[in-house]
């Protein structure tokens, strides 16, 4: 299993709108890609008027990641309105091979 993480920085005032935008674009694209095992969107207020937003996702293998991000899968994928929100736009994402997975199922 592959863990993929992207992190950017936005104005805290834009947090709600940008989370909605990410959910409708990148996260929807994750979910529609065969081999995606799920995702989360994380938000952290940095206390200076900006917030850090991260998307984390799990994939069956690097082929599934490439199906989402293309051959240059280590570069971040951006959508048309991202620049309207992002204060910091990283060029690359992180990938890790998951060697131990001890997640618990969500309570029903």
N, CA, C and O atoms as CSV, one atom per row, in Angstrom:
chain,resi,resn,atom,element,x,y,z
A,1,UNK,N,N,0.853,-1.171,0.000
A,1,UNK,CA,C,0.000,0.000,0.000
A,1,UNK,C,C,0.901,1.236,0.000
A,1,UNK,O,O,1.965,1.256,0.617
A,2,UNK,N,N,0.434,2.273,-0.718
A,2,UNK,CA,C,1.165,3.536,-0.829
A,2,UNK,C,C,0.363,4.636,-0.135
A,2,UNK,O,O,-0.846,4.765,-0.331
A,3,UNK,N,N,1.062,5.424,0.679
A,3,UNK,CA,C,0.494,6.596,1.349
A,3,UNK,C,C,0.984,7.818,0.582
A,3,UNK,O,O,2.182,7.951,0.334
A,4,UNK,N,N,0.072,8.712,0.205
A,4,UNK,CA,C,0.417,9.937,-0.530
A,4,UNK,C,C,-0.045,11.125,0.302
A,4,UNK,O,O,-1.165,11.139,0.812
A,5,UNK,N,N,0.831,12.130,0.436
A,5,UNK,CA,C,0.476,13.322,1.213
A,5,UNK,C,C,0.858,14.578,0.446
A,5,UNK,O,O,1.982,14.728,-0.032
A,6,UNK,N,N,-0.112,15.471,0.346
A,6,UNK,CA,C,0.115,16.809,-0.205
A,6,UNK,C,C,-0.240,17.807,0.881
A,6,UNK,O,O,-1.230,17.629,1.590
A,7,UNK,N,N,0.566,18.863,1.019
A,7,UNK,CA,C,0.299,19.919,1.990
A,7,UNK,C,C,0.519,21.272,1.337
A,7,UNK,O,O,1.511,21.486,0.640
A,8,UNK,N,N,-0.421,22.185,1.571
A,8,UNK,CA,C,-0.304,23.561,1.105
A,8,UNK,C,C,-0.688,24.502,2.230
A,8,UNK,O,O,-1.092,24.070,3.309
A,9,UNK,N,N,-0.557,25.798,1.964
A,9,UNK,CA,C,-0.898,26.794,2.971
A,9,UNK,C,C,-1.885,27.773,2.352
A,9,UNK,O,O,-1.711,28.210,1.215
A,10,UNK,N,N,-2.935,28.116,3.119
A,10,UNK,CA,C,-3.996,29.016,2.672
A,10,UNK,C,C,-4.257,30.065,3.746
A,10,UNK,O,O,-3.766,29.954,4.869
A,11,UNK,N,N,-5.037,31.084,3.388
A,11,UNK,CA,C,-5.507,32.043,4.395
A,11,UNK,C,C,-6.574,31.340,5.234
A,11,UNK,O,O,-7.465,30.691,4.686
A,12,UNK,N,N,-6.488,31.464,6.535
A,12,UNK,CA,C,-7.441,30.793,7.427
A,12,UNK,C,C,-8.876,31.190,7.092
A,12,UNK,O,O,-9.777,30.356,7.189
A,13,UNK,N,N,-9.105,32.419,6.709
A,13,UNK,CA,C,-10.450,32.880,6.363
A,13,UNK,C,C,-11.044,32.103,5.183
A,13,UNK,O,O,-12.264,32.048,5.028
A,14,UNK,N,N,-10.193,31.508,4.360
A,14,UNK,CA,C,-10.645,30.750,3.191
A,14,UNK,C,C,-10.789,29.254,3.468
A,14,UNK,O,O,-11.114,28.488,2.561
A,15,UNK,N,N,-10.552,28.833,4.702
A,15,UNK,CA,C,-10.486,27.403,5.019
A,15,UNK,C,C,-11.718,26.628,4.574
A,15,UNK,O,O,-11.595,25.626,3.870
A,16,UNK,N,N,-12.884,27.068,4.968
A,16,UNK,CA,C,-14.108,26.336,4.664
A,16,UNK,C,C,-14.325,26.234,3.151
A,16,UNK,O,O,-14.633,25.160,2.634
A,17,UNK,N,N,-14.163,27.347,2.454
A,17,UNK,CA,C,-14.360,27.353,0.998
A,17,UNK,C,C,-13.337,26.469,0.302
A,17,UNK,O,O,-13.672,25.761,-0.648
A,18,UNK,N,N,-12.089,26.504,0.766
A,18,UNK,CA,C,-11.064,25.705,0.091
A,18,UNK,C,C,-11.234,24.218,0.385
A,18,UNK,O,O,-11.030,23.390,-0.503
A,19,UNK,N,N,-11.599,23.869,1.597
A,19,UNK,CA,C,-11.858,22.452,1.892
A,19,UNK,C,C,-12.978,21.945,0.981
A,19,UNK,O,O,-12.872,20.847,0.433
A,20,UNK,N,N,-14.042,22.719,0.811
A,20,UNK,CA,C,-15.125,22.328,-0.096
A,20,UNK,C,C,-14.610,22.157,-1.518
A,20,UNK,O,O,-14.982,21.210,-2.211
A,21,UNK,N,N,-13.751,23.080,-1.951
A,21,UNK,CA,C,-13.194,23.024,-3.300
A,21,UNK,C,C,-12.318,21.784,-3.485
A,21,UNK,O,O,-12.416,21.100,-4.504
A,22,UNK,N,N,-11.463,21.494,-2.504
A,22,UNK,CA,C,-10.596,20.315,-2.577
A,22,UNK,C,C,-11.438,19.043,-2.600
A,22,UNK,O,O,-11.132,18.099,-3.329
A,23,UNK,N,N,-12.485,19.025,-1.807
A,23,UNK,CA,C,-13.351,17.848,-1.773
A,23,UNK,C,C,-14.018,17.625,-3.136
A,23,UNK,O,O,-14.185,16.483,-3.563
A,24,UNK,N,N,-14.395,18.698,-3.810
A,24,UNK,CA,C,-15.075,18.599,-5.101
A,24,UNK,C,C,-14.116,18.318,-6.260
A,24,UNK,O,O,-14.549,17.850,-7.313
A,25,UNK,N,N,-12.845,18.592,-6.087
A,25,UNK,CA,C,-11.881,18.420,-7.182
A,25,UNK,C,C,-10.954,17.234,-6.901
A,25,UNK,O,O,-11.233,16.110,-7.317
A,26,UNK,N,N,-9.855,17.492,-6.196
A,26,UNK,CA,C,-8.849,16.456,-5.962
A,26,UNK,C,C,-9.384,15.232,-5.257
A,26,UNK,O,O,-9.104,14.109,-5.678
A,27,UNK,N,N,-10.148,15.419,-4.195
A,27,UNK,CA,C,-10.669,14.278,-3.436
A,27,UNK,C,C,-11.653,13.470,-4.274
A,27,UNK,O,O,-11.647,12.240,-4.216
A,28,UNK,N,N,-12.488,14.137,-5.042
A,28,UNK,CA,C,-13.412,13.425,-5.928
A,28,UNK,C,C,-12.638,12.644,-6.983
A,28,UNK,O,O,-13.022,11.533,-7.348
A,29,UNK,N,N,-11.548,13.229,-7.471
A,29,UNK,CA,C,-10.686,12.555,-8.447
A,29,UNK,C,C,-10.022,11.334,-7.805
A,29,UNK,O,O,-9.936,10.275,-8.428
A,30,UNK,N,N,-9.547,11.479,-6.550
A,30,UNK,CA,C,-9.005,10.311,-5.829
A,30,UNK,C,C,-10.034,9.182,-5.831
A,30,UNK,O,O,-9.757,8.065,-6.268
A,31,UNK,N,N,-11.226,9.503,-5.332
A,31,UNK,CA,C,-12.269,8.491,-5.121
A,31,UNK,C,C,-12.680,7.808,-6.420
A,31,UNK,O,O,-13.078,6.643,-6.406
A,32,UNK,N,N,-12.589,8.514,-7.532
A,32,UNK,CA,C,-12.984,7.956,-8.823
A,32,UNK,C,C,-11.882,7.136,-9.486
A,32,UNK,O,O,-12.114,6.504,-10.517
A,33,UNK,N,N,-10.694,7.141,-8.906
A,33,UNK,CA,C,-9.553,6.443,-9.508
A,33,UNK,C,C,-9.462,5.016,-8.971
A,33,UNK,O,O,-9.357,4.821,-7.760
A,34,UNK,N,N,-9.501,4.022,-9.850
A,34,UNK,CA,C,-9.329,2.643,-9.385
A,34,UNK,C,C,-8.011,2.492,-8.625
A,34,UNK,O,O,-6.976,3.004,-9.052
A,35,UNK,N,N,-8.059,1.793,-7.508
A,35,UNK,CA,C,-6.864,1.597,-6.693
A,35,UNK,C,C,-6.749,2.566,-5.535
A,35,UNK,O,O,-5.853,2.429,-4.703
A,36,UNK,N,N,-7.652,3.556,-5.466
A,36,UNK,CA,C,-7.666,4.442,-4.306
A,36,UNK,C,C,-8.365,3.725,-3.165
A,36,UNK,O,O,-9.458,3.186,-3.336
A,37,UNK,N,N,-7.731,3.721,-2.004
A,37,UNK,CA,C,-8.261,3.026,-0.831
A,37,UNK,C,C,-8.893,3.973,0.185
A,37,UNK,O,O,-9.323,3.545,1.255
A,38,UNK,N,N,-8.946,5.249,-0.150
A,38,UNK,CA,C,-9.539,6.236,0.742
A,38,UNK,C,C,-8.665,7.467,0.871
A,38,UNK,O,O,-7.518,7.486,0.424
A,39,UNK,N,N,-9.225,8.494,1.491
A,39,UNK,CA,C,-8.503,9.756,1.665
A,39,UNK,C,C,-9.059,10.489,2.873
A,39,UNK,O,O,-10.132,10.169,3.384
A,40,UNK,N,N,-8.295,11.482,3.316
A,40,UNK,CA,C,-8.735,12.421,4.341
A,40,UNK,C,C,-8.213,13.802,3.973
A,40,UNK,O,O,-7.192,13.940,3.299
A,41,UNK,N,N,-8.932,14.818,4.428
A,41,UNK,CA,C,-8.497,16.211,4.281
A,41,UNK,C,C,-8.259,16.734,5.689
A,41,UNK,O,O,-9.142,16.665,6.543
A,42,UNK,N,N,-7.064,17.256,5.925
A,42,UNK,CA,C,-6.665,17.738,7.248
A,42,UNK,C,C,-6.465,19.246,7.204
A,42,UNK,O,O,-6.037,19.794,6.188
A,43,UNK,N,N,-6.775,19.910,8.306
A,43,UNK,CA,C,-6.628,21.358,8.402
A,43,UNK,C,C,-5.983,21.701,9.734
A,43,UNK,O,O,-6.348,21.153,10.774
A,44,UNK,N,N,-5.014,22.619,9.692
A,44,UNK,CA,C,-4.324,23.039,10.909
A,44,UNK,C,C,-4.136,24.549,10.876
A,44,UNK,O,O,-3.471,25.075,9.983
A,45,UNK,N,N,-4.720,25.252,11.850
A,45,UNK,CA,C,-4.584,26.703,11.977
A,45,UNK,C,C,-3.182,27.002,12.494
A,45,UNK,O,O,-2.790,26.506,13.551
A,46,UNK,N,N,-2.427,27.809,11.756
A,46,UNK,CA,C,-1.050,28.131,12.144
A,46,UNK,C,C,-0.972,29.350,13.062
A,46,UNK,O,O,0.113,29.698,13.530
A,47,UNK,N,N,-2.105,30.003,13.325
A,47,UNK,CA,C,-2.142,31.098,14.285
A,47,UNK,C,C,-1.640,32.431,13.765
A,47,UNK,O,O,-1.543,33.392,14.528
A,48,UNK,N,N,-1.321,32.508,12.495
A,48,UNK,CA,C,-0.805,33.757,11.929
A,48,UNK,C,C,-1.667,34.253,10.770
A,48,UNK,O,O,-1.217,35.032,9.929
A,49,UNK,N,N,-2.923,33.783,10.744
A,49,UNK,CA,C,-3.813,34.142,9.650
A,49,UNK,C,C,-3.753,33.155,8.497
A,49,UNK,O,O,-4.468,33.302,7.505
A,50,UNK,N,N,-2.892,32.145,8.630
A,50,UNK,CA,C,-2.825,31.104,7.607
A,50,UNK,C,C,-3.090,29.748,8.245
A,50,UNK,O,O,-2.958,29.564,9.455
A,51,UNK,N,N,-3.463,28.822,7.400
A,51,UNK,CA,C,-3.697,27.439,7.829
A,51,UNK,C,C,-2.999,26.499,6.863
A,51,UNK,O,O,-2.811,26.803,5.685
A,52,UNK,N,N,-2.629,25.368,7.391
A,52,UNK,CA,C,-2.037,24.318,6.581
A,52,UNK,C,C,-3.150,23.330,6.235
A,52,UNK,O,O,-3.901,22.897,7.109
A,53,UNK,N,N,-3.246,22.986,4.981
A,53,UNK,CA,C,-4.210,21.983,4.545
A,53,UNK,C,C,-3.432,20.830,3.934
A,53,UNK,O,O,-2.494,21.037,3.164
A,54,UNK,N,N,-3.827,19.623,4.281
A,54,UNK,CA,C,-3.180,18.435,3.734
A,54,UNK,C,C,-4.245,17.482,3.229
A,54,UNK,O,O,-5.326,17.365,3.807
A,55,UNK,N,N,-3.921,16.808,2.150
A,55,UNK,CA,C,-4.729,15.663,1.743
A,55,UNK,C,C,-3.835,14.448,1.898
A,55,UNK,O,O,-2.677,14.450,1.481
A,56,UNK,N,N,-4.383,13.428,2.497
A,56,UNK,CA,C,-3.660,12.169,2.606
A,56,UNK,C,C,-4.530,11.107,1.960
A,56,UNK,O,O,-5.753,11.108,2.101
A,57,UNK,N,N,-3.884,10.212,1.256
A,57,UNK,CA,C,-4.633,9.183,0.554
A,57,UNK,C,C,-3.824,7.899,0.533
A,57,UNK,O,O,-2.597,7.901,0.636
A,58,UNK,N,N,-4.559,6.799,0.395
A,58,UNK,CA,C,-3.945,5.475,0.374
A,58,UNK,C,C,-4.272,4.833,-0.958
A,58,UNK,O,O,-5.382,4.967,-1.472
A,59,UNK,N,N,-3.291,4.131,-1.513
A,59,UNK,CA,C,-3.399,3.552,-2.848
A,59,UNK,C,C,-2.892,2.112,-2.820
A,59,UNK,O,O,-2.029,1.762,-2.015
A,60,UNK,N,N,-3.432,1.294,-3.695
A,60,UNK,CA,C,-3.006,-0.106,-3.735
A,60,UNK,C,C,-1.544,-0.248,-4.128
A,60,UNK,O,O,-0.836,-1.103,-3.595
A,61,UNK,N,N,-1.085,0.591,-5.064
A,61,UNK,CA,C,0.289,0.503,-5.557
A,61,UNK,C,C,0.620,1.769,-6.349
A,61,UNK,O,O,-0.232,2.641,-6.523
A,62,UNK,N,N,1.868,1.863,-6.828
A,62,UNK,CA,C,2.270,3.048,-7.585
A,62,UNK,C,C,1.540,3.162,-8.915
A,62,UNK,O,O,1.370,4.272,-9.419
A,63,UNK,N,N,1.104,2.053,-9.501
A,63,UNK,CA,C,0.322,2.135,-10.736
A,63,UNK,C,C,-0.980,2.890,-10.498
A,63,UNK,O,O,-1.404,3.672,-11.349
A,64,UNK,N,N,-1.609,2.669,-9.365
A,64,UNK,CA,C,-2.839,3.393,-9.030
A,64,UNK,C,C,-2.543,4.881,-8.827
A,64,UNK,O,O,-3.322,5.732,-9.257
A,65,UNK,N,N,-1.427,5.196,-8.178
A,65,UNK,CA,C,-1.036,6.603,-7.999
A,65,UNK,C,C,-0.829,7.252,-9.363
A,65,UNK,O,O,-1.286,8.372,-9.594
A,66,UNK,N,N,-0.145,6.558,-10.261
A,66,UNK,CA,C,0.084,7.089,-11.619
A,66,UNK,C,C,-1.240,7.285,-12.367
A,66,UNK,O,O,-1.379,8.231,-13.143
A,67,UNK,N,N,-2.196,6.405,-12.139
A,67,UNK,CA,C,-3.509,6.554,-12.789
A,67,UNK,C,C,-4.176,7.860,-12.352
A,67,UNK,O,O,-4.900,8.481,-13.131
A,68,UNK,N,N,-3.935,8.269,-11.124
A,68,UNK,CA,C,-4.465,9.545,-10.630
A,68,UNK,C,C,-3.613,10.721,-11.097
A,68,UNK,O,O,-4.138,11.685,-11.655
A,69,UNK,N,N,-2.297,10.645,-10.871
A,69,UNK,CA,C,-1.420,11.814,-11.009
A,69,UNK,C,C,-0.614,11.865,-12.300
A,69,UNK,O,O,-0.008,12.895,-12.600
A,70,UNK,N,N,-0.591,10.784,-13.071
A,70,UNK,CA,C,0.205,10.751,-14.287
A,70,UNK,C,C,1.591,10.189,-14.034
A,70,UNK,O,O,1.944,9.847,-12.905
A,71,UNK,N,N,2.361,10.100,-15.088
A,71,UNK,CA,C,3.695,9.498,-14.990
A,71,UNK,C,C,4.612,10.265,-14.035
A,71,UNK,O,O,5.433,9.663,-13.343
A,72,UNK,N,N,4.473,11.576,-13.998
A,72,UNK,CA,C,5.292,12.396,-13.094
A,72,UNK,C,C,4.551,12.521,-11.759
A,72,UNK,O,O,4.280,13.626,-11.288
A,73,UNK,N,N,4.231,11.380,-11.163
A,73,UNK,CA,C,3.341,11.298,-10.012
A,73,UNK,C,C,3.895,11.962,-8.754
A,73,UNK,O,O,3.146,12.184,-7.803
A,74,UNK,N,N,5.183,12.282,-8.727
A,74,UNK,CA,C,5.748,12.940,-7.543
A,74,UNK,C,C,5.473,14.444,-7.525
A,74,UNK,O,O,5.646,15.098,-6.497
A,75,UNK,N,N,5.049,14.984,-8.651
A,75,UNK,CA,C,4.650,16.400,-8.704
A,75,UNK,C,C,3.214,16.524,-8.208
A,75,UNK,O,O,2.377,15.659,-8.464
A,76,UNK,N,N,2.951,17.593,-7.510
A,76,UNK,CA,C,1.597,17.851,-7.021
A,76,UNK,C,C,0.651,18.090,-8.196
A,76,UNK,O,O,1.045,18.652,-9.218
A,77,UNK,N,N,-0.584,17.661,-8.040
A,77,UNK,CA,C,-1.629,17.891,-9.034
A,77,UNK,C,C,-2.467,19.082,-8.570
A,77,UNK,O,O,-2.925,19.116,-7.428
A,78,UNK,N,N,-2.663,20.049,-9.453
A,78,UNK,CA,C,-3.446,21.236,-9.104
A,78,UNK,C,C,-4.620,21.397,-10.053
A,78,UNK,O,O,-4.628,20.867,-11.165
A,79,UNK,N,N,-5.610,22.144,-9.583
A,79,UNK,CA,C,-6.844,22.368,-10.315
A,79,UNK,C,C,-6.985,23.865,-10.576
A,79,UNK,O,O,-6.294,24.665,-9.946
A,80,UNK,N,N,-7.879,24.261,-11.506
A,80,UNK,CA,C,-7.910,25.650,-11.980
A,80,UNK,C,C,-7.996,26.742,-10.918
A,80,UNK,O,O,-7.357,27.782,-11.077
A,81,UNK,N,N,-8.752,26.553,-9.851
A,81,UNK,CA,C,-8.933,27.628,-8.874
A,81,UNK,C,C,-8.006,27.531,-7.668
A,81,UNK,O,O,-8.128,28.336,-6.745
A,82,UNK,N,N,-7.081,26.570,-7.647
A,82,UNK,CA,C,-6.166,26.437,-6.506
A,82,UNK,C,C,-5.399,27.722,-6.221
A,82,UNK,O,O,-5.237,28.100,-5.061
A,83,UNK,N,N,-4.926,28.395,-7.263
A,83,UNK,CA,C,-4.113,29.600,-7.054
A,83,UNK,C,C,-4.889,30.723,-6.386
A,83,UNK,O,O,-4.288,31.607,-5.776
A,84,UNK,N,N,-6.195,30.703,-6.489
A,84,UNK,CA,C,-7.032,31.712,-5.833
A,84,UNK,C,C,-6.958,31.572,-4.309
A,84,UNK,O,O,-7.161,32.548,-3.587
A,85,UNK,N,N,-6.670,30.370,-3.823
A,85,UNK,CA,C,-6.651,30.087,-2.391
A,85,UNK,C,C,-5.250,29.925,-1.804
A,85,UNK,O,O,-4.999,30.343,-0.674
A,86,UNK,N,N,-4.350,29.330,-2.554
A,86,UNK,CA,C,-3.056,28.929,-1.988
A,86,UNK,C,C,-2.099,30.095,-1.786
A,86,UNK,O,O,-1.869,30.894,-2.695
A,87,UNK,N,N,-1.547,30.179,-0.583
A,87,UNK,CA,C,-0.486,31.127,-0.253
A,87,UNK,C,C,0.858,30.465,-0.565
A,87,UNK,O,O,1.819,31.128,-0.956
A,88,UNK,N,N,0.900,29.164,-0.386
A,88,UNK,CA,C,2.095,28.370,-0.659
A,88,UNK,C,C,1.661,27.164,-1.479
A,88,UNK,O,O,0.753,26.429,-1.088
A,89,UNK,N,N,2.318,26.966,-2.623
A,89,UNK,CA,C,1.945,25.900,-3.553
A,89,UNK,C,C,3.151,24.988,-3.786
A,89,UNK,O,O,3.951,25.242,-4.687
A,90,UNK,N,N,3.288,23.943,-2.993
A,90,UNK,CA,C,4.432,23.055,-3.135
A,90,UNK,C,C,4.441,22.345,-4.492
A,90,UNK,O,O,3.391,22.038,-5.056
A,91,UNK,N,N,5.630,22.097,-4.992
A,91,UNK,CA,C,5.770,21.442,-6.284
A,91,UNK,C,C,5.610,19.924,-6.181
A,91,UNK,O,O,5.163,19.277,-7.128
A,92,UNK,N,N,5.976,19.364,-5.030
A,92,UNK,CA,C,5.995,17.915,-4.903
A,92,UNK,C,C,5.115,17.426,-3.754
A,92,UNK,O,O,4.778,18.183,-2.843
A,93,UNK,N,N,4.758,16.163,-3.816
A,93,UNK,CA,C,4.032,15.477,-2.756
A,93,UNK,C,C,4.952,14.410,-2.169
A,93,UNK,O,O,6.012,14.112,-2.719
A,94,UNK,N,N,4.527,13.844,-1.041
A,94,UNK,CA,C,5.277,12.743,-0.416
A,94,UNK,C,C,4.602,11.423,-0.739
A,94,UNK,O,O,3.376,11.344,-0.821
A,95,UNK,N,N,5.408,10.392,-0.920
A,95,UNK,CA,C,4.903,9.020,-1.050
A,95,UNK,C,C,5.685,8.144,-0.095
A,95,UNK,O,O,6.899,8.288,0.051
A,96,UNK,N,N,4.977,7.237,0.552
A,96,UNK,CA,C,5.594,6.292,1.480
A,96,UNK,C,C,4.987,4.920,1.238
A,96,UNK,O,O,3.790,4.803,0.976
A,97,UNK,N,N,5.798,3.899,1.325
A,97,UNK,CA,C,5.280,2.533,1.305
A,97,UNK,C,C,4.833,2.212,2.727
A,97,UNK,O,O,5.615,2.336,3.670
A,98,UNK,N,N,3.580,1.801,2.879
A,98,UNK,CA,C,3.049,1.443,4.192
A,98,UNK,C,C,3.554,0.038,4.524
A,98,UNK,O,O,3.246,-0.928,3.826
A,99,UNK,N,N,4.324,-0.054,5.591
A,99,UNK,CA,C,4.899,-1.351,5.964
A,99,UNK,C,C,4.136,-2.021,7.106
A,99,UNK,O,O,4.170,-3.243,7.247
A,100,UNK,N,N,3.449,-1.221,7.918
A,100,UNK,CA,C,2.588,-1.739,8.980
A,100,UNK,C,C,1.313,-0.913,8.951
A,100,UNK,O,O,1.367,0.315,8.886
A,101,UNK,N,N,0.170,-1.577,8.998
A,101,UNK,CA,C,-1.123,-0.888,8.962
A,101,UNK,C,C,-1.958,-1.394,10.137
A,101,UNK,O,O,-2.468,-2.514,10.105
A,102,UNK,N,N,-2.095,-0.576,11.162
A,102,UNK,CA,C,-2.809,-0.991,12.366
A,102,UNK,C,C,-4.055,-0.131,12.581
A,102,UNK,O,O,-4.509,0.036,13.713
A,103,UNK,N,N,-4.611,0.419,11.483
A,103,UNK,CA,C,-5.829,1.225,11.625
A,103,UNK,C,C,-6.977,0.354,12.118
A,103,UNK,O,O,-7.059,-0.832,11.798
A,104,UNK,N,N,-7.843,0.952,12.886
A,104,UNK,CA,C,-9.032,0.270,13.390
A,104,UNK,C,C,-10.210,0.668,12.530
A,104,UNK,O,O,-10.256,1.799,12.046
A,105,UNK,N,N,-11.168,-0.225,12.324
A,105,UNK,CA,C,-12.367,0.156,11.567
A,105,UNK,C,C,-13.118,1.269,12.291
A,105,UNK,O,O,-13.087,1.353,13.519
A,106,UNK,N,N,-13.788,2.114,11.528
A,106,UNK,CA,C,-14.579,3.188,12.121
A,106,UNK,C,C,-15.734,2.601,12.916
A,106,UNK,O,O,-16.356,1.634,12.477
A,107,UNK,N,N,-16.033,3.175,14.086
A,107,UNK,CA,C,-17.184,2.689,14.850
A,107,UNK,C,C,-18.472,2.976,14.086
A,107,UNK,O,O,-18.604,4.020,13.447
A,108,UNK,N,N,-19.402,2.061,14.154
A,108,UNK,CA,C,-20.676,2.236,13.427
A,108,UNK,C,C,-21.701,2.906,14.300
A,108,UNK,O,O,-22.829,3.135,13.863
